Structures are given as C-alpha cells and as structure tokens.
C-alpha cells in the first residue's frame, strides 16, 4: 500500500462509523483524489475537512455515506456562521442585529450579548436544537423558533460556547475566525487565537 493510500484511509481519523457494519475504516469516495499540495494552518485544515462534501466509502463492506450524514454536519443542522451587518441598541440591554448568514435577506436576531458591526458570529437559525448535538426529547433542549423581543423580530439565537457544546463562557458570543465562510457550519470544537497573527487552534 502506498503512503497516499494510507493517508486516504486515515482521512476521517475514526470520526465516521459505518451504519451497516459499525466499522470506522472509511475513505473519501473518489476515484482519483489528487489535490494541489498547499501549506495550510491547522484551522484551515479543519475548515476544509468540516466542509468537505465528498461522500465516504466503508473499506470493510463498501457502504457509502453521504456528507449530509456526517455527525458534525447533523450536529450543526440549522447553525450558520454569519457576520453582523447592523446593531441597534434598545431598552438599554438588548441589541437588535441584522446578520448575513448567506441567505437572500439578513437574519434578524435580538440578543442581550454584546457584539459589534463586522463581527463574525455563529447563529442557531429557526429549527436548530440548542445545545448543538441535542436530541428533541432531551431535557432542557431548546428548539429555535421565530419570535419577537420588545417588539423587535428575532428569527434566531446568537450562540455562546455552551450552546455550541464548546468549552467556554456562557452569555458571551462565541468567537470564530474569518477562515470559516459565511453561511457555513462552525467547527465541532472551539478554536482559540494564538500568536501575533491571530491563528486559531483547537482547544
């Protein structure tokens, strides 16, 4: 077996389990996976891995798994990375936000968190289960619905670390770097900034 084959088999690093045979030997389902070799940071590698839409193939039984069935994709169903376009403070403690999440119209969200225009955030959109990864019948789970706060429409929830099942402070908007595209799902673990360049790594 060549080095490239070994790397391909280890691509998912045990993160996928075949639904047919319960094996974790999975590889990307491509005939000729030749990509340009570029130097990527750890976070850039994670971003590429998280948003890879190529299906996976079980090496044990041949069963194919579509990208929409990957656990990290299902975990963050209805969650989106966005950028705050406008902030309106009202009743002293509330902020009415308009957030670009990659849709035709900006998403309106009311929050008590403190964010600024241009800040990259993560939003649990209508239909999302909070915290991320929860099941509908779990105790304390929240299903995000359209509503209003103080007469202002709110069609999502600004995420803090606990709502994403990350380690971090409650009530403080989760931070994410601009490596993560608008409209995409967030990383499965919190990324922390390190070094003068502000590179993020898993925590």
C-alpha positions as CSV (number, residue, x, y, z in Angstrom):
1,X,0.0,0.0,0.0
2,X,1.3,3.4,-0.9
3,X,1.8,6.3,1.5
4,X,-1.0,8.2,-0.3
5,X,-3.4,5.2,0.3
6,X,-2.5,5.2,4.0
7,X,-3.2,8.9,4.3
8,X,-6.5,8.5,2.5
9,X,-7.7,5.7,4.8
10,X,-6.8,7.9,7.8
11,X,-8.6,11.0,6.4
12,X,-11.5,10.7,8.9
13,X,-9.4,9.5,11.8
14,X,-12.1,7.3,13.2
15,X,-14.7,10.1,13.2
16,X,-17.1,8.2,11.0
17,X,-18.7,4.8,11.7
18,X,-20.4,2.8,9.0
19,X,-24.1,2.3,9.7
20,X,-24.1,-1.1,8.1
21,X,-21.1,-2.8,9.8
22,X,-20.1,-0.4,12.6
23,X,-16.5,-0.2,11.3
24,X,-14.6,3.0,11.2
25,X,-12.4,2.2,8.2
26,X,-13.7,4.9,5.9
27,X,-12.2,6.8,3.0
28,X,-13.3,9.6,0.7
29,X,-15.3,8.2,-2.2
30,X,-13.3,9.5,-5.1
31,X,-11.6,7.6,-8.0
32,X,-8.5,9.8,-8.2
33,X,-8.1,12.2,-5.2
34,X,-5.3,14.4,-6.5
35,X,-5.2,17.9,-4.9
36,X,-2.7,20.7,-5.1
37,X,-0.3,20.5,-2.2
38,X,-0.5,23.7,-0.3
39,X,0.6,24.8,3.2
40,X,-2.4,25.1,5.5
41,X,-2.7,26.1,9.1
42,X,-4.4,23.6,11.5
43,X,-7.6,25.6,11.4
44,X,-7.6,25.8,7.6
45,X,-7.3,22.0,7.5
46,X,-10.2,21.7,9.9
47,X,-12.3,24.0,7.9
48,X,-11.6,22.1,4.7
49,X,-12.4,18.8,6.5
50,X,-15.6,20.1,8.1
51,X,-17.0,21.4,4.8
52,X,-15.9,18.5,2.6
53,X,-19.0,17.5,0.6
54,X,-17.4,14.3,-0.8
55,X,-19.2,11.1,0.3
56,X,-17.3,8.5,2.3
57,X,-16.9,4.8,1.5
58,X,-16.6,2.0,4.0
59,X,-13.5,-0.1,3.3
60,X,-15.0,-3.1,5.1
61,X,-18.4,-3.5,3.4
62,X,-18.5,-0.9,0.6
63,X,-21.4,1.1,2.1
64,X,-21.5,4.7,1.0
65,X,-22.2,7.6,3.4
66,X,-23.3,10.9,2.1
67,X,-21.8,14.1,3.5
68,X,-25.2,15.2,4.9
69,X,-25.0,12.1,7.2
70,X,-21.6,13.0,8.7
71,X,-22.0,13.5,12.5
72,X,-20.6,17.0,12.5
73,X,-23.0,18.1,9.7
74,X,-26.0,16.7,11.5
75,X,-24.8,18.2,14.8
76,X,-24.9,21.7,13.4
77,X,-28.0,21.4,11.3
78,X,-29.6,24.9,11.1
79,X,-26.4,26.5,12.6
80,X,-24.7,29.1,10.4
81,X,-21.6,31.3,10.6
82,X,-22.5,34.9,9.9
83,X,-21.3,38.5,10.0
84,X,-23.1,41.2,11.9
85,X,-24.2,43.9,9.5
86,X,-26.0,46.3,11.9
87,X,-26.6,46.8,15.6
88,X,-29.4,48.7,17.2
89,X,-29.4,49.0,21.0
90,X,-32.9,49.3,22.6
91,X,-34.2,49.2,26.2
92,X,-30.6,49.5,27.4
93,X,-29.8,45.8,27.5
94,X,-30.9,44.5,24.1
95,X,-29.3,44.5,20.7
96,X,-31.4,44.1,17.5
97,X,-29.0,42.6,15.0
98,X,-29.1,42.0,11.3
99,X,-26.7,39.2,10.4
100,X,-25.5,38.0,7.0
101,X,-25.7,34.2,7.1
102,X,-25.5,33.7,3.4
103,X,-29.3,33.9,2.7
104,X,-31.0,36.3,0.4
105,X,-32.0,38.5,3.3
106,X,-30.2,39.4,6.5
107,X,-31.3,37.4,9.6
108,X,-32.9,39.4,12.4
109,X,-31.8,38.4,15.9
110,X,-32.3,40.1,19.2
111,X,-29.7,39.4,21.9
112,X,-28.5,40.6,25.3
113,X,-25.0,39.8,24.2
114,X,-22.6,42.5,23.2
115,X,-21.4,42.3,19.6
116,X,-20.2,44.9,17.1
117,X,-20.8,45.5,13.4
118,X,-18.5,43.4,11.3
119,X,-18.0,40.8,14.0
120,X,-18.1,37.1,12.9
121,X,-20.6,35.1,14.9
122,X,-22.5,31.8,14.9
123,X,-26.3,31.7,14.8
124,X,-28.7,28.9,15.6
125,X,-31.4,29.5,13.0
126,X,-35.0,28.5,13.1
127,X,-35.3,24.7,13.5
128,X,-32.0,24.4,15.3
129,X,-31.8,22.3,18.5
130,X,-29.8,24.0,21.3
131,X,-27.3,23.0,22.5
132,X,-25.8,21.6,19.4
133,X,-25.9,17.8,19.2
134,X,-29.0,17.5,21.5
135,X,-32.0,15.3,20.7
136,X,-35.5,16.7,20.5
137,X,-36.6,14.8,23.7
138,X,-33.5,15.7,25.8
139,X,-34.2,17.6,29.0
140,X,-33.7,21.4,28.6
141,X,-33.3,21.3,24.8
142,X,-34.5,24.5,23.0
143,X,-35.9,24.4,19.5
144,X,-35.3,27.8,17.9
145,X,-38.5,29.4,16.5
146,X,-39.4,32.8,15.1
147,X,-40.4,35.3,17.8
148,X,-40.1,38.8,19.0
149,X,-38.4,40.6,21.9
150,X,-39.6,44.1,22.8
151,X,-41.5,44.4,19.6
152,X,-38.4,43.5,17.5
153,X,-38.4,40.4,15.3
154,X,-36.0,37.6,16.3
155,X,-35.5,34.7,14.0
156,X,-32.5,33.0,15.5
157,X,-30.3,32.7,18.5
158,X,-26.8,34.2,18.9
159,X,-24.6,31.3,20.1
160,X,-22.3,31.3,23.1
161,X,-19.9,28.4,23.7
162,X,-22.2,26.2,25.8
163,X,-25.0,26.4,23.1
164,X,-22.5,25.0,20.6
165,X,-21.4,22.3,23.1
166,X,-18.0,24.0,23.3
167,X,-16.0,24.8,26.4
168,X,-16.3,28.5,27.2
169,X,-18.2,31.3,28.9
170,X,-21.9,31.4,29.0
171,X,-23.6,34.5,27.7
172,X,-20.6,35.7,25.6
173,X,-20.9,35.5,21.9
174,X,-18.7,32.7,20.6
175,X,-15.7,33.9,18.6
176,X,-14.8,32.4,15.2
177,X,-12.1,33.5,12.7
178,X,-12.8,34.6,9.1
179,X,-11.4,31.3,7.8
180,X,-15.0,30.0,8.3
181,X,-17.1,31.1,5.4
182,X,-20.4,33.0,5.8
183,X,-23.3,30.5,5.7
184,X,-21.2,27.5,6.7
185,X,-21.4,25.3,9.8
186,X,-18.9,26.0,12.6
187,X,-16.1,23.7,13.8
188,X,-17.0,21.0,16.2
189,X,-14.6,22.3,18.8
190,X,-13.8,25.9,19.9
191,X,-10.8,27.4,18.2
192,X,-8.6,29.7,20.3
193,X,-6.4,32.5,18.9
194,X,-2.7,32.1,19.4
195,X,0.3,34.1,18.4
196,X,0.6,37.5,16.9
197,X,-1.0,36.5,13.7
198,X,-4.2,35.6,15.5
199,X,-4.2,32.0,14.1
200,X,-6.9,29.8,15.8
201,X,-6.3,26.3,17.0
202,X,-8.5,23.7,18.7
203,X,-8.9,24.0,22.4
